[in-house]
């Protein structure tokens, strides 16, 4: 099955040549998502919890545009700039995945925007069971 871009209504610019998401054979791949406004400016500077919430809302919009829900998420890749923010990120993350938890990993690294504190990449299965 060919790949189909997933671009939620009202999406802003991207930092590079990519779509917010792509779907193929019932699987949605959500691009690395930062807390960016429609003009690619970082929002909630200095607040890891608010940035995480913003990121997860953006991811949710991509998955919903593809016909799924957050319950369809099977894997998350989390990138954070400082382990000091790990607890705040996890507290918000847990509210988006209250039941069975998707697989995930988390690493500390630098991000493409200096004020960004967290980036999440997501895979969701919204098609075949």
HELIX and SHEET records of a PDB file:
HELIX    1   1 UNK A   48  UNK A   65  1                                  18    
HELIX    2   2 UNK A   70  UNK A   72  5                                   3    
HELIX    3   3 UNK A   83  UNK A   85  5                                   3    
HELIX    4   4 UNK A   86  UNK A   96  1                                  11    
SHEET    1   A 6 UNK A   4  UNK A   6  0                                        
SHEET    2   A 6 UNK A  21  UNK A  24 -1                                        
SHEET    3   A 6 UNK A  27  UNK A  33 -1                                        
SHEET    4   A 6 UNK A 118  UNK A 125 -1                                        
SHEET    5   A 6 UNK A  73  UNK A  80 -1                                        
SHEET    6   A 6 UNK A 103  UNK A 108  1                                        
END                                                                             
